[in-house]
Amino acid sequence: MPKPLYNSRIVDTYIKLIKRRYSYINIGDLLGFAGMKPYEVADQGHWFTQEQINLFHERLKKLTGNTDIAREAGRFAASPEAIGVMRQYVLGLVGPAKAYDMVGSASTKFTRSSRYESRKIADNRIEVTVTPNEGVTEEPFQCANRTGFFEAVSMIFNYELPRIDHPECIFAGGKVCRYTISWQKNLSSVWRRVRNATALLAVVAVFASLFVNKWFAVGTVLPVAIVVVLLLTLVAEHLEKKEMKTSLDNLWNSSDQLLDQINMNYNNALMANEIGQAISRQTNVDDILTNVVQILEKRLDYDRGLILLTNREKDRLVFRAGFGYSDEQLGLLKKTAFHLNRPESKGAFVVALREQRPLLINDVNEIEGDLSPRSLAFVNKLGAQSFICCPIVCEDEGLGVLAVDHLKSKRPLLQSDMSLLMGIAPVIGISIRNADLIDARGRQFRSILKVMAASIDARDPLTAGHSEKVTEYALGICSELGLSGEHRELIRVAALLHDYGKIGVPDAILKKNGMLTDDEYEIVKTHSYKTREILEQISFEGVFSKVPEIAGSHHEKIDGSGYPQGLRGKEIPLGARIIAVADFFEAITAKRHYRDPMTIEEAFRLLREEGGRHFDRRLVEALISYYNKSYGDNSPHAVSWS
């Protein structure tokens, strides 16, 4: 595979030259002929192969009719339009001598094809030797481009075009390309030499005139000599300060560019860190996406951004989160589905996900021909001008697309932008996958709990639904108390399974019509510790580790008269106290084999009578409040308590 040898900044100089002086050339076609992409040229970190450079030059020479286009491009590097290629490396230097002296180290920023060595011959003359690296075959136009490059260096400092001699050339049988570069010295040094020579002549003139006419020498020659020397000194100093100011301005500009890059890198690092921290704390997909888009909006210089994810069937992309869009545009995004199972779908989002590769478009007009009428209409409605879309992939499975765009072209989107987003997309993908796995595990866990609860209720049709009803009332109490979501989930699970120990109670006792004997009642009471004993064999984790204890303690009473341990007051877990109230209320308001249901009014009265003795009074009132809020006038048994 051909090695990338030439930095994109070299090609970028050509592109800027074309836009300035050959505007009739279609740059897209030119780059396409050479196998180059616009975003690759715009990215200073991209490199092209010798073959690509050859094709680019061949096509450009034909389009312009200029056989010396390479040298012209080299010179153009000194112009303000080309700032960032040559200038950002040499403007901060104090003069051409230093710039040429550093050309060897600077050359590695632009080319990997050759080694550059420089040797100072005089204050205004330097020799540069270029030796091709092994296995590299350059072309004559690159020698011409180097010549223009060397010419550009001194022109950057507002010097005249330097003289370049080329005594040895690879393309004329030489082993290396050798260039001798000389330039006129700066004006301040010339004027200083003139001043020094004038001062010396003035001294000679004064001494000579002393022998002729002493008064003429002192009164005329000496003052004139002093004035002339002072004037020459002022001119030299003025020019020197002007040159120094130019060098300082250049250094300042170069430093500003460096600081801008440092700030950008720092901002990107902060963003990556923020995204990592934000989504690591989330287990819900919507929460993950909300955090991501908030950070992207805060940290990145894009007008808008969005995240699309595949649906459960994996046949469509749907909008999930975004920033920077108007209400009308958000409505359009939410109503639009991007089909993944249609071969004719050519939209950027679909292509990026289907082929699992990022796309960078700096001008949507360039891809009009590749879009379906529907996709083109969608792009036009959103008003996008340039955009990047990156696939969100995890373990080779496409999960969605991350996209950013500009409404107006504030700056070109670069491959470095795309690389940054491609670094973020996998993190989002992993987090989404983890959230999906957690959600799937949660659904599976909840379904198992329901089956377990239903397996007890199913033994007796008369008590079917008891566990779910107790769970509803328990969660209602939790809401009235303002308990956290985590605590509510713990109590929900414990409430669903609170009677699971009844699996060990014989049907003859469990379904008996009539009052139980003392012995039968003792057998029924065993369901509490059996519940705990069975549930402790399940690997409940985290907050759910307390489920067996809470579920097995729902028959404990505030005064210590409950079972199985006879716990008192706050010795009883809060969850168990809540379930106790909910269980008692559901049991007395539902029909049983041995009695009819109580009215809600009677149930509330009995609950309050037992408050403080068997039940926590605060929890009793919470249940009554919940019931009246939830059922109100819809229940024939609703009670209003003054």
C-alpha positions as CSV (number, residue, x, y, z in Angstrom):
1,M,0.0,0.0,0.0
2,P,1.5,3.4,-1.0
3,K,2.8,5.4,1.9
4,P,1.3,8.9,2.7
5,L,4.1,11.3,2.1
6,Y,2.7,14.9,1.7
7,N,0.8,16.9,4.2
8,S,-2.6,18.3,3.2
9,R,-1.3,21.8,3.8
10,I,0.7,21.6,0.6
11,V,-2.5,20.8,-1.3
12,D,-4.4,23.4,0.6
13,T,-2.0,26.1,-0.7
14,Y,-2.8,25.0,-4.2
15,I,-6.6,25.1,-3.5
16,K,-6.3,28.6,-2.1
17,L,-4.3,29.7,-5.2
18,I,-7.0,28.2,-7.5
19,K,-9.8,30.0,-5.7
20,R,-7.8,33.3,-5.9
21,R,-6.5,33.1,-9.5
22,Y,-8.3,30.2,-11.3
23,S,-11.8,30.5,-9.9
24,Y,-13.3,28.8,-13.0
25,I,-11.8,25.4,-12.0
26,N,-14.1,22.9,-10.3
27,I,-12.2,22.0,-7.2
28,G,-14.5,19.0,-6.4
29,D,-13.7,17.4,-9.8
30,L,-10.0,18.2,-9.4
31,L,-9.8,16.5,-6.0
32,G,-12.0,13.6,-7.2
33,F,-9.6,13.0,-10.0
34,A,-6.7,12.7,-7.5
35,G,-8.7,10.5,-5.1
36,M,-8.8,13.3,-2.5
37,K,-11.7,14.5,-0.3
38,P,-12.3,18.1,0.6
39,Y,-12.3,17.4,4.3
40,E,-8.9,15.6,3.9
41,V,-7.4,18.7,2.4
42,A,-8.9,20.9,5.2
43,D,-7.5,18.7,7.9
44,Q,-3.9,19.6,8.8
45,G,-3.3,16.2,10.1
46,H,-4.0,14.4,6.8
47,W,-1.3,13.1,4.4
48,F,-1.5,12.1,0.7
49,T,0.5,9.6,-1.3
50,Q,2.9,10.4,-4.2
51,E,0.4,9.0,-6.7
52,Q,-2.4,11.3,-5.4
53,I,0.0,14.3,-5.6
54,N,1.0,13.4,-9.1
55,L,-2.6,13.0,-10.3
56,F,-3.5,16.3,-8.7
57,H,-0.6,18.2,-10.4
58,E,-1.2,16.5,-13.7
59,R,-4.9,17.5,-13.7
60,L,-4.2,21.0,-12.4
61,K,-1.5,21.7,-15.0
62,K,-3.9,20.7,-17.8
63,L,-6.8,22.8,-16.4
64,T,-4.8,25.9,-15.9
65,G,-2.5,25.6,-18.9
66,N,0.3,26.8,-16.6
67,T,3.3,24.4,-16.8
68,D,4.9,26.3,-13.8
69,I,1.9,26.0,-11.5
70,A,3.9,24.2,-8.9
71,R,6.4,27.0,-8.5
72,E,3.6,29.6,-8.4
73,A,1.9,27.6,-5.6
74,G,5.1,27.6,-3.7
75,R,5.4,31.4,-3.9
76,F,1.7,31.7,-3.1
77,A,2.5,30.3,0.3
78,A,3.8,33.8,1.3
79,S,0.5,35.5,0.6
80,P,-2.0,36.4,3.3
81,E,-4.5,34.0,1.7
82,A,-2.2,31.1,2.4
83,I,-1.6,31.9,6.1
84,G,-1.4,28.7,8.1
85,V,0.9,26.8,5.7
86,M,4.2,28.7,5.7
87,R,3.4,31.6,7.9
88,Q,2.5,29.8,11.1
89,Y,6.0,28.2,11.1
90,V,8.1,31.1,10.1
91,L,6.3,34.3,11.0
92,G,7.5,34.0,14.6
93,L,11.1,34.0,13.5
94,V,13.3,37.1,13.4
95,G,14.4,36.9,9.8
96,P,14.9,34.8,6.7
97,A,18.3,33.5,7.9
98,K,16.8,31.9,10.9
99,A,13.8,30.6,8.9
100,Y,16.0,29.0,6.3
101,D,18.2,27.6,9.0
102,M,15.1,25.8,10.5
103,V,13.8,24.6,7.2
104,G,15.1,21.1,7.9
105,S,13.1,20.6,11.1
106,A,10.1,22.4,9.6
107,S,10.0,20.3,6.5
108,T,8.9,17.2,8.5
109,K,5.7,19.1,9.1
110,F,5.0,19.1,5.3
111,T,6.7,16.1,3.7
112,R,8.0,12.6,4.5
113,S,9.4,12.1,1.1
114,S,12.8,13.8,1.6
115,R,15.3,15.0,4.2
116,Y,16.1,18.7,4.3
117,E,19.5,20.0,5.5
118,S,20.5,23.6,5.7
119,R,23.9,25.2,6.0
120,K,24.6,28.9,6.6
121,I,27.1,30.4,4.2
122,A,26.8,34.1,5.0
123,D,24.4,36.4,6.8
124,N,22.2,36.6,3.7
125,R,23.1,33.3,2.1
126,I,22.2,29.7,2.9
127,E,22.5,26.3,1.2
128,V,19.7,23.8,1.4
129,T,20.2,20.1,0.4
130,V,17.2,17.9,-0.2
131,T,17.8,14.1,-0.2
132,P,14.9,11.8,-1.2
133,N,14.2,9.0,1.3
134,E,14.7,5.4,0.2
135,G,11.9,4.1,-2.0
136,V,10.5,7.5,-2.9
137,T,10.4,8.7,-6.5
138,E,9.5,12.4,-6.8
139,E,8.6,14.3,-9.9
140,P,10.3,17.4,-11.4
141,F,7.3,19.6,-10.5
142,Q,8.1,19.0,-6.8
143,C,11.5,20.5,-7.3
144,A,9.8,23.6,-8.8
145,N,7.4,23.7,-5.9
146,R,10.4,23.6,-3.5
147,T,12.0,26.5,-5.4
148,G,8.8,28.5,-5.0
149,F,8.6,27.5,-1.3
150,F,12.1,28.9,-0.7
151,E,11.3,32.1,-2.5
152,A,8.2,32.4,-0.3
153,V,10.3,32.3,2.9
154,S,12.1,35.6,2.3
155,M,8.9,37.2,0.8
156,I,7.1,36.5,4.1
157,F,9.4,39.0,5.7
158,N,8.6,41.6,3.1
159,Y,12.0,41.0,1.4
160,E,12.4,41.0,-2.3
161,L,12.4,37.8,-4.3
162,P,15.6,36.0,-3.3
163,R,18.2,34.6,-5.7
164,I,18.1,30.8,-5.9
165,D,20.9,28.9,-7.7
166,H,20.3,25.2,-8.3
167,P,23.8,23.7,-9.0
168,E,22.8,20.1,-8.5
169,C,19.4,18.5,-9.2
170,I,18.1,15.0,-9.0
171,F,16.2,15.4,-12.2
172,A,19.5,16.4,-14.0
173,G,21.5,13.4,-12.9
174,G,22.4,14.6,-9.4
175,K,22.2,12.6,-6.2
176,V,20.4,15.4,-4.4
177,C,18.7,18.7,-5.0
178,R,21.0,21.5,-3.8
179,Y,19.8,25.1,-3.6
180,T,21.8,28.2,-2.8
181,I,19.6,31.0,-1.6
182,S,20.7,34.6,-1.2
183,W,18.7,37.7,-0.4
184,Q,19.3,41.4,0.1
185,K,20.1,42.4,3.6
186,N,17.4,44.3,5.4
187,L,17.2,48.1,5.0
188,S,18.1,48.9,8.6
189,S,21.5,47.2,8.3
190,V,22.2,48.9,5.0
191,W,21.4,52.3,6.5
192,R,23.6,51.5,9.6
193,R,26.5,50.8,7.2
194,V,25.9,54.0,5.4
195,R,25.8,55.9,8.7
196,N,29.0,54.3,9.9
197,A,30.7,55.1,6.6
198,T,29.4,58.7,6.7
199,A,30.5,59.1,10.2
200,L,34.0,58.0,9.3
201,L,34.1,60.3,6.3
202,A,32.8,63.1,8.5
203,V,35.7,62.7,11.0
204,V,38.2,62.7,8.2
205,A,36.6,65.8,6.7
206,V,36.7,67.7,10.0
207,F,40.3,66.9,10.6
208,A,41.3,67.8,7.1
209,S,39.4,71.1,7.3
210,L,41.2,71.9,10.5
211,F,44.4,72.3,8.6
212,V,42.8,74.6,6.1
213,N,40.5,76.7,8.2
214,K,40.0,76.0,11.8
215,W,36.9,78.2,12.2
216,F,35.3,76.8,9.1
217,A,35.9,73.2,10.3
218,V,34.4,73.9,13.8
219,G,31.6,76.2,12.6
220,T,30.5,74.5,9.5
221,V,31.9,71.1,8.7
222,L,31.5,69.6,12.2
223,P,27.8,70.7,12.7
224,V,26.9,69.5,9.2
225,A,28.7,66.1,9.8
226,I,26.9,65.7,13.1
227,V,23.5,66.5,11.6
228,V,24.0,64.1,8.7
229,V,25.2,61.3,11.0
230,L,22.2,61.9,13.4
231,L,19.8,61.8,10.5
232,L,21.2,58.6,9.2
233,T,21.1,57.1,12.7
234,L,17.4,58.1,13.1
235,V,16.6,56.5,9.7
236,A,18.4,53.3,10.6
237,E,16.7,53.1,14.0
238,H,13.3,53.8,12.5
239,L,13.8,51.0,10.0
240,E,15.1,48.7,12.7
241,K,12.2,49.4,15.0
242,K,9.8,48.8,12.1
243,E,11.4,45.5,11.3
244,M,11.4,44.6,15.0
245,K,7.7,45.4,15.2
246,T,7.0,43.3,12.2
247,S,8.8,40.4,13.8
248,L,7.0,40.9,17.1
249,D,3.6,41.1,15.3
250,N,4.5,37.9,13.5
251,L,5.5,36.2,16.7
252,W,2.3,37.4,18.4
253,N,0.2,36.0,15.6
254,S,2.0,32.7,15.6
255,S,1.5,32.5,19.4
256,D,-2.2,33.3,19.1
257,Q,-2.6,30.4,16.7
258,L,-0.7,28.1,19.0
259,L,-2.9,29.2,22.0
260,D,-6.0,28.7,19.9
261,Q,-5.0,25.1,19.2
262,I,-4.1,24.5,22.8
263,N,-7.5,25.8,23.9
264,M,-9.2,23.6,21.4
265,N,-7.3,20.5,22.6
266,Y,-8.1,21.4,26.2
267,N,-11.7,21.9,25.4
268,N,-11.9,18.6,23.6
269,A,-10.3,16.8,26.6
270,L,-12.7,18.4,29.0
271,M,-15.6,17.4,26.8
272,A,-14.5,13.8,26.5
273,N,-14.0,13.7,30.3
274,E,-17.4,15.3,30.9
275,I,-19.2,12.8,28.6
276,G,-17.4,9.9,30.2
277,Q,-18.4,11.0,33.7
278,A,-22.0,12.0,32.8
279,I,-22.9,8.8,31.0
280,S,-21.1,6.5,33.5
281,R,-23.7,7.6,36.1
282,Q,-26.7,6.8,33.9
283,T,-28.4,3.5,33.2
284,N,-31.3,4.9,31.2
285,V,-30.8,5.5,27.5
286,D,-32.8,8.8,27.5
287,D,-30.8,10.1,30.4
288,I,-27.6,9.2,28.6
289,L,-28.6,10.9,25.4
290,T,-29.8,14.0,27.2
291,N,-26.4,14.3,29.0
292,V,-24.4,13.8,25.8
293,V,-26.2,16.5,23.8
294,Q,-26.0,19.0,26.6
295,I,-22.2,18.5,26.7
296,L,-21.9,18.6,23.0
297,E,-23.8,21.9,22.8
298,K,-21.7,23.3,25.6
299,R,-18.3,22.2,24.4
300,L,-18.4,22.0,20.6
301,D,-18.6,24.9,18.1
302,Y,-21.5,23.5,16.0
303,D,-24.9,25.1,15.3
304,R,-26.8,21.9,15.9
305,G,-26.5,18.2,16.8
306,L,-28.6,15.2,17.0
307,I,-28.6,11.5,17.9
308,L,-30.7,8.9,16.0
309,L,-31.0,5.3,17.3
310,T,-32.4,2.2,15.6
311,N,-35.8,0.9,16.7
312,R,-36.3,-2.5,18.3
313,E,-36.8,-4.1,14.9
314,K,-33.6,-2.5,13.6
315,D,-35.3,-1.4,10.4
316,R,-35.5,2.3,11.1
317,L,-33.5,5.2,12.6
318,V,-35.6,7.4,14.9
319,F,-34.7,10.8,16.5
320,R,-33.9,10.5,20.2
321,A,-32.2,13.7,21.3
322,G,-30.7,16.9,19.8
323,F,-29.8,20.6,20.3
324,G,-30.0,23.8,18.3
325,Y,-33.2,22.9,16.4
326,S,-36.4,25.0,16.3
327,D,-39.7,23.6,17.5
328,E,-40.7,23.2,13.9
329,Q,-37.5,21.3,13.0
330,L,-37.8,19.1,16.1
331,G,-41.3,18.2,15.0
332,L,-40.0,17.3,11.6
333,L,-37.2,15.1,13.0
334,K,-39.6,13.3,15.4
335,K,-42.0,12.5,12.6
336,T,-39.3,11.4,10.1
337,A,-38.2,7.7,10.1
338,F,-35.1,6.8,8.2
339,H,-35.6,3.3,6.7
340,L,-32.7,0.9,7.0
341,N,-34.2,-2.0,5.0
342,R,-34.7,-0.2,1.8
343,P,-31.8,-0.5,-0.7
344,E,-32.9,2.7,-2.4
345,S,-32.4,4.7,0.8
346,K,-29.3,6.9,0.2
347,G,-29.6,9.5,3.0
348,A,-26.4,10.3,4.8
349,F,-27.7,8.9,8.1
350,V,-28.6,5.6,6.5
351,V,-25.4,5.3,4.5
352,A,-23.2,6.1,7.6
353,L,-24.9,3.4,9.7
354,R,-25.3,0.8,7.0
355,E,-21.7,1.1,5.9
356,Q,-20.5,1.9,9.4
357,R,-18.3,4.8,8.3
358,P,-18.4,8.5,9.0
359,L,-19.4,11.1,6.4
360,L,-18.2,14.7,6.3
361,I,-19.9,17.1,3.8
362,N,-18.9,20.8,3.7
363,D,-21.3,21.6,1.0
364,V,-24.6,19.7,0.6
365,N,-24.7,20.8,-3.0
366,E,-21.9,18.5,-3.7
367,I,-24.0,15.4,-2.8
368,E,-27.3,16.4,-4.3
369,G,-26.9,13.8,-7.0
370,D,-26.3,11.0,-4.5
371,L,-29.5,11.7,-2.5
372,S,-33.0,10.4,-3.1
373,P,-35.7,13.1,-3.7
374,R,-37.1,12.4,-0.2
375,S,-33.6,12.8,1.5
376,L,-32.9,15.9,-0.5
377,A,-36.3,17.4,0.5
378,F,-35.5,16.6,4.2
379,V,-32.1,18.2,4.0
380,N,-33.6,21.3,2.5
381,K,-36.2,21.6,5.2
382,L,-33.6,21.4,7.9
383,G,-31.5,24.0,6.0
384,A,-28.2,22.2,6.6
385,Q,-25.2,23.5,4.7
386,S,-22.4,21.3,6.0
387,F,-22.5,18.3,8.4
388,I,-20.8,15.3,9.9
389,C,-22.5,12.1,10.7
390,C,-20.8,9.3,12.6
391,P,-22.2,5.8,13.2
392,I,-22.7,4.7,16.8
393,V,-21.4,1.1,16.8
394,C,-20.9,-1.4,19.6
395,E,-19.5,-4.9,19.0
396,D,-19.9,-4.4,15.2
397,E,-23.6,-3.7,15.6
398,G,-24.9,-0.4,14.4
399,L,-27.0,1.3,17.1
400,G,-27.5,4.8,15.7
401,V,-25.9,7.9,14.3
402,L,-24.4,11.0,15.9
403,A,-24.5,14.1,13.7
404,V,-23.6,17.8,13.9
405,D,-24.0,20.5,11.3
406,H,-23.7,24.2,10.5
407,L,-26.6,26.3,9.3
408,K,-24.1,28.8,8.0
409,S,-20.5,28.0,7.2
410,K,-18.7,29.5,10.2
411,R,-15.6,27.4,9.4
412,P,-14.9,24.3,7.4
413,L,-15.6,21.0,9.1
414,L,-12.4,19.1,9.3
415,Q,-11.4,15.5,9.6
416,S,-10.2,16.3,13.1
417,D,-13.8,17.2,13.9
418,M,-14.9,13.9,12.5
419,S,-12.1,12.1,14.4
420,L,-13.2,13.7,17.6
421,L,-16.9,12.7,17.1
422,M,-15.8,9.2,16.1
423,G,-14.0,9.0,19.4
424,I,-17.2,10.0,21.3
425,A,-19.5,7.7,19.3
426,P,-18.2,4.4,20.6
427,V,-18.4,5.6,24.2
428,I,-22.1,6.5,23.5
429,G,-22.5,3.1,21.9
430,I,-21.1,1.2,24.9
431,S,-23.3,3.1,27.3
432,I,-26.4,2.5,25.2
433,R,-25.6,-1.2,25.0
434,N,-25.1,-1.3,28.8
435,A,-28.3,0.6,29.4
436,D,-30.2,-1.8,27.1
437,L,-28.7,-4.8,28.9
438,I,-29.6,-3.3,32.3
439,D,-33.1,-2.6,31.0
440,A,-33.5,-6.1,29.5
441,R,-32.2,-7.5,32.8
442,G,-34.7,-5.4,34.7
443,R,-37.6,-6.5,32.4
444,Q,-36.6,-10.1,32.9
445,F,-36.3,-9.6,36.7
446,R,-39.7,-8.0,36.9
447,S,-41.3,-10.7,34.8
448,I,-39.8,-13.4,37.0
449,L,-41.2,-11.6,40.1
450,K,-44.6,-11.4,38.6
451,V,-44.5,-15.1,37.8
452,M,-43.4,-15.9,41.3
453,A,-46.2,-13.7,42.8
454,A,-48.8,-15.1,40.4
455,S,-47.8,-18.7,41.3
456,I,-48.9,-18.1,44.9
457,D,-52.1,-16.2,43.9
458,A,-52.9,-18.9,41.4
459,R,-53.3,-21.5,44.1
460,D,-56.6,-19.9,45.1
461,P,-58.7,-18.0,42.7
462,L,-60.3,-16.1,45.6
463,T,-57.0,-14.4,46.5
464,A,-55.7,-14.0,42.9
465,G,-54.2,-10.5,42.5
466,H,-53.6,-10.1,46.2
467,S,-49.8,-9.5,45.8
468,E,-50.2,-7.0,43.0
469,K,-52.9,-5.1,45.0
470,V,-50.7,-5.0,48.1
471,T,-47.9,-3.7,45.9
472,E,-50.1,-0.9,44.5
473,Y,-51.0,0.2,48.1
474,A,-47.4,0.0,49.3
475,L,-46.2,2.1,46.5
476,G,-49.0,4.6,47.2
477,I,-47.8,4.9,50.7
478,C,-44.2,5.4,49.4
479,S,-45.5,8.3,47.2
480,E,-47.2,10.0,50.1
481,L,-43.9,9.7,52.1
482,G,-41.8,11.0,49.2
483,L,-39.5,8.1,49.2
484,S,-36.7,7.8,46.6
485,G,-37.2,5.8,43.4
486,E,-34.6,3.3,44.6
487,H,-36.4,2.8,47.9
488,R,-39.8,2.5,46.1
489,E,-38.3,-0.2,43.8
490,L,-37.0,-2.2,46.8
491,I,-40.5,-2.1,48.5
492,R,-42.2,-3.0,45.2
493,V,-40.2,-6.2,44.9
494,A,-40.6,-7.1,48.5
495,A,-44.4,-6.5,48.3
496,L,-44.8,-8.7,45.2
497,L,-43.0,-11.5,47.1
498,H,-44.2,-10.9,50.6
499,D,-46.4,-14.1,50.7
500,Y,-44.1,-16.4,48.7
501,G,-43.6,-18.6,51.8
502,K,-47.3,-19.7,51.5
503,I,-46.0,-22.1,48.8
504,G,-45.3,-24.4,51.8
505,V,-48.8,-24.1,53.3
506,P,-51.1,-27.0,52.4
507,D,-54.2,-26.2,50.3
508,A,-56.5,-27.6,52.9
509,I,-55.4,-24.9,55.3
510,L,-54.9,-22.1,52.8
511,K,-58.4,-22.6,51.2
512,K,-60.3,-23.6,54.3
513,N,-63.9,-22.2,54.6
514,G,-64.2,-21.0,58.1
515,M,-62.0,-20.1,61.0
516,L,-58.6,-21.8,61.4
517,T,-57.7,-23.8,64.5
518,D,-54.7,-22.7,66.6
519,D,-52.5,-25.4,65.1
520,E,-53.6,-24.4,61.5
521,Y,-52.9,-20.8,62.3
522,E,-49.4,-21.6,63.5
523,I,-48.8,-23.4,60.2
524,V,-50.0,-20.3,58.3
525,K,-47.7,-18.1,60.4
526,T,-44.7,-20.1,59.1
527,H,-45.1,-18.5,55.7
528,S,-43.2,-15.4,57.0
529,Y,-39.9,-17.1,57.8
530,K,-40.3,-19.4,54.8
531,T,-40.6,-16.4,52.6
532,R,-37.4,-15.0,54.0
533,E,-35.7,-18.4,53.8
534,I,-36.7,-18.9,50.2
535,L,-35.9,-15.4,49.0
536,E,-32.4,-15.5,50.7
537,Q,-31.5,-18.2,48.2
538,I,-32.0,-15.7,45.4
539,S,-28.9,-13.6,44.6
540,F,-30.5,-10.2,45.2
541,E,-27.9,-7.4,44.7
542,G,-27.4,-3.9,45.8
543,V,-30.5,-2.3,47.4
544,F,-32.5,-5.5,46.6
545,S,-30.4,-7.4,49.1
546,K,-32.9,-6.3,51.8
547,V,-35.8,-7.8,50.0
548,P,-35.8,-11.1,52.0
549,E,-35.7,-9.3,55.3
550,I,-38.5,-6.8,54.4
551,A,-40.7,-9.4,52.8
552,G,-40.2,-11.8,55.8
553,S,-41.1,-9.1,58.4
554,H,-44.4,-7.9,57.1
555,H,-46.3,-9.5,60.0
556,E,-44.2,-7.9,62.7
557,K,-46.2,-5.4,64.8
558,I,-45.2,-2.1,66.5
559,D,-45.9,-3.4,70.0
560,G,-43.8,-6.5,69.5
561,S,-46.7,-8.9,69.3
562,G,-46.1,-9.9,65.7
563,Y,-44.2,-12.7,64.1
564,P,-41.8,-14.4,63.3
565,Q,-39.3,-12.5,65.4
566,G,-41.4,-10.3,67.6
567,L,-39.7,-7.1,66.5
568,R,-40.8,-3.8,68.0
569,G,-41.2,-0.2,66.6
570,K,-38.3,0.9,64.4
571,E,-36.6,-2.5,64.8
572,I,-39.0,-3.4,62.0
573,P,-37.7,-2.2,58.6
574,L,-39.7,0.7,57.1
575,G,-40.5,-1.4,54.0
576,A,-42.0,-4.2,56.2
577,R,-44.1,-1.6,58.1
578,I,-45.4,-0.2,54.8
579,I,-46.2,-3.6,53.4
580,A,-47.9,-4.6,56.7
581,V,-50.4,-1.7,56.4
582,A,-51.0,-2.4,52.7
583,D,-51.4,-6.2,53.3
584,F,-53.9,-5.7,56.1
585,F,-56.0,-3.2,54.2
586,E,-56.1,-5.4,51.1
587,A,-57.0,-8.5,53.1
588,I,-59.9,-6.9,55.0
589,T,-61.4,-5.2,52.0
590,A,-61.3,-8.3,49.8
591,K,-63.5,-11.4,50.1
592,R,-62.1,-14.5,51.8
593,H,-63.3,-18.0,52.3
594,Y,-64.3,-17.3,55.9
595,R,-65.8,-13.8,55.6
596,D,-67.1,-11.0,53.3
597,P,-65.1,-7.8,52.6
598,M,-65.3,-4.8,54.9
599,T,-66.4,-1.4,53.6
600,I,-63.6,1.1,53.0
601,E,-65.0,3.2,55.9
602,E,-64.8,0.2,58.3
603,A,-61.3,-0.7,57.0
604,F,-60.0,2.8,57.6
605,R,-61.6,2.9,61.1
606,L,-60.0,-0.5,62.0
607,L,-56.6,0.6,60.6
608,R,-56.7,3.7,62.8
609,E,-57.6,1.7,65.8
610,E,-54.6,-0.5,65.2
611,G,-52.3,2.5,64.6
612,G,-49.7,2.8,67.2
613,R,-50.3,-0.8,68.4
614,H,-49.9,-3.0,65.4
615,F,-49.2,-0.4,62.6
616,D,-47.2,2.8,62.3
617,R,-49.8,5.6,62.5
618,R,-48.0,7.8,59.9
619,L,-48.2,5.0,57.4
620,V,-51.9,4.4,58.1
621,E,-52.6,8.0,57.3
622,A,-50.4,7.9,54.2
623,L,-52.5,4.9,52.9
624,I,-55.8,6.7,53.6
625,S,-54.5,9.8,51.8
626,Y,-53.3,7.8,48.8
627,Y,-56.5,5.9,48.5
628,N,-58.7,9.0,48.6
629,K,-56.5,10.8,46.1
630,S,-56.4,7.8,43.7
631,Y,-60.0,6.6,43.9
632,G,-61.9,9.5,45.3
633,D,-65.5,9.7,44.0
634,N,-64.8,6.8,41.6
635,S,-64.9,4.4,44.5
636,P,-68.3,3.6,46.1
637,H,-66.4,3.2,49.3
638,A,-64.5,6.5,49.3
639,V,-64.4,8.2,52.6
640,S,-63.7,11.8,53.6
641,W,-62.2,12.2,57.0
642,S,-62.4,15.6,58.7
